[in-house]
Amino acid sequence: MCLNLNDIQSAVEAILFAAGEPVEAERICEVLEIDIDRLAAEIIDLQAKLQKMNSGIEIVRLGNQYQICTREKYSEPILAVMDKKRNTPLSQAAFEVLAIVAYNQPVTKAFIEQIRGVDCTSVISTLCAKELIEEAGRLELPGRPLIYKTTSNFLRCFGLSDLTELPEIPENVDNEIPPSELDQIEGQISMLDEEV
């Protein structure tokens, strides 16, 4: 498929619009017969064009995927037209669990509960239902516990291209977890790294 510059950008825009969900960069390259660097350059140029014309849509990178989305500043009129109620905001507990998963993934429910000190079953279910976290397999340990990781929807919702853009955890924060428990947690993280 031999396309000129404008055709490639238009084809990328059409693919992402029609997909309605994140599309793997490699798949787009395969279909358009271009390499990954060329795709990245074309998308950067297309993003700039959409920004310059103050378009209501934008193209976002979510790890090794791309998605076409509406700009956040137009969320109110979109919700009004679609007659949808606002999503219930996340609770403090949900943000805590999401942070634990994001910074330590993949993690088990037991790991999350060890850090928080309370049952997290309903919070994990809520985050899975909102597609912010997902099951990522099972550990080869007794009981074969499920492990969880963040999703591309998590990246999109928090405006991140990948997990390296997560803010650093401040080192000066007062920690309520006793040092002995921190040693156990670090041991569990090491075990997860070896098993997964």
C-alpha positions in Angstrom: 0.0 0.0 0.0 1.8 3.1 -1.2 0.4 6.3 0.5 1.7 9.8 0.5 2.1 11.9 3.7 -1.4 13.2 3.9 -2.9 9.8 3.1 -0.9 8.1 5.9 -2.1 10.6 8.4 -5.7 10.4 7.2 -5.5 6.6 7.2 -4.2 6.6 10.8 -7.0 9.0 11.9 -9.6 6.8 10.2 -8.2 3.6 11.7 -8.2 5.1 15.2 -11.7 6.6 14.8 -13.2 3.4 13.5 -11.5 1.2 16.2 -13.0 3.2 19.0 -10.4 1.7 21.4 -6.6 1.6 21.6 -4.8 0.1 18.6 -1.4 -1.5 18.7 1.2 0.6 16.9 2.7 -2.5 15.3 -0.7 -3.4 13.8 -1.1 0.1 12.2 2.5 -0.2 10.8 1.7 -3.6 9.4 -1.4 -2.4 7.6 0.1 0.8 6.3 3.4 -0.8 5.5 5.5 1.7 7.4 8.0 1.4 10.2 7.4 2.3 13.9 9.5 5.5 13.7 7.6 6.7 10.7 4.3 6.1 12.4 5.4 7.9 15.5 6.5 10.9 13.4 3.3 11.0 11.5 1.2 10.8 14.7 3.2 13.7 16.3 2.5 15.8 13.2 -1.2 14.8 13.2 -1.4 15.7 16.9 0.1 19.1 16.2 -2.4 19.7 13.4 -5.4 18.7 15.6 -4.1 21.0 18.3 -3.5 23.9 15.9 -7.1 23.7 14.5 -8.4 23.5 18.1 -10.1 20.2 17.2 -12.4 18.5 19.7 -10.4 15.3 19.4 -6.9 14.3 20.0 -4.7 11.3 19.6 -3.1 9.9 22.7 -0.4 7.3 23.1 -1.1 4.6 25.7 2.1 2.5 26.0 2.6 0.8 22.6 -1.0 1.7 21.5 -2.7 4.8 20.1 -6.3 6.0 20.6 -8.4 8.8 19.3 -10.3 10.6 22.1 -12.3 13.7 22.8 -10.5 16.5 24.6 -11.2 16.6 28.3 -12.4 20.2 28.2 -15.5 19.1 26.1 -16.6 16.5 28.6 -19.5 18.5 29.9 -21.3 19.1 26.6 -20.6 15.5 25.5 -22.2 14.2 28.7 -25.2 16.5 28.3 -25.8 15.4 24.7 -25.4 11.8 25.5 -27.6 12.2 28.6 -25.3 10.3 30.8 -24.8 10.8 34.4 -21.4 11.6 35.7 -19.4 8.6 36.7 -19.2 8.3 40.4 -15.9 9.7 41.5 -13.4 7.3 43.0 -13.3 7.0 46.7 -10.1 7.6 48.8 -9.9 3.8 49.2 -10.1 3.3 45.5 -7.3 5.9 44.9 -5.2 4.1 47.5 -5.7 0.7 45.9 -5.1 2.1 42.4 -1.8 3.7 43.6 -0.6 0.4 45.2 -1.3 -1.5 41.9 0.2 1.2 39.7 3.5 1.5 41.6 3.9 -2.2 42.4 2.2 -4.2 39.6 1.6 -7.0 39.2 0.2 -7.5 42.7 -2.1 -9.9 44.5 -5.2 -8.9 46.5 -3.3 -10.1 49.7 -0.4 -7.7 48.9 -2.8 -4.8 48.6 -4.6 -5.8 51.8 -1.3 -6.2 53.7 -0.4 -2.6 52.8 -3.9 -1.1 53.5 -4.7 -3.3 56.5 -8.3 -3.8 55.4 -10.3 -6.0 53.1 -10.2 -4.6 49.5 -12.5 -7.0 47.7 -15.2 -4.5 46.8 -12.6 -1.8 45.9 -10.8 -4.1 43.5 -14.1 -5.1 41.9 -15.0 -1.5 41.4 -11.7 -0.7 39.8 -12.0 -3.8 37.5 -15.6 -2.7 36.6 -14.2 0.8 35.7 -11.5 -0.9 33.7 -8.7 0.8 35.6 -7.2 -2.5 36.7 -7.4 -6.0 35.3 -6.5 -9.5 36.1 -3.1 -10.3 34.8 -2.9 -14.1 35.5 -2.2 -16.2 38.6 0.9 -16.8 40.7 2.3 -20.3 40.8 1.8 -20.4 44.6 -0.6 -22.4 46.8 -4.1 -21.2 46.0 -2.9 -19.7 42.7 -3.8 -16.1 43.7 -4.9 -13.7 41.0 -2.5 -10.8 40.2 -3.7 -7.4 39.0 -2.2 -4.7 36.9 -3.3 -1.3 35.5 -4.9 -1.0 32.0 -4.6 1.3 29.0 -7.8 2.9 30.3 -5.9 3.8 33.5 -3.2 5.5 31.3 -5.9 7.4 29.3 -7.8 8.5 32.4 -4.7 9.9 34.1 -3.2 11.4 31.0 -0.2 9.2 30.9 1.6 7.7 27.9 3.1 4.9 29.9 3.9 4.0 33.6 7.3 5.8 33.5 5.3 9.0 33.7 3.9 8.2 37.1 5.1 10.9 39.6 7.9 9.9 42.0 6.9 8.8 45.4 8.1 11.5 47.9 10.9 10.1 50.2 10.1 12.5 53.1 6.5 11.2 53.6 5.8 10.0 57.1 5.2 6.3 56.8 2.6 4.7 59.1 3.8 1.2 58.2 6.2 -0.2 60.8 9.7 -1.1 59.5 9.1 -4.8 60.2 6.1 -4.8 57.9 7.9 -2.8 55.3 10.6 -5.6 55.2 7.8 -8.2 54.7 6.3 -6.1 51.9 9.6 -5.7 50.1 10.1 -9.4 50.4 6.7 -10.0 48.8 7.6 -7.6 46.0 10.8 -9.5 45.4 8.9 -12.8 45.3 6.4 -11.4 42.8 9.2 -10.2 40.6 10.8 -13.6 40.6 7.5 -15.5 40.0 5.9 -13.3 37.3 
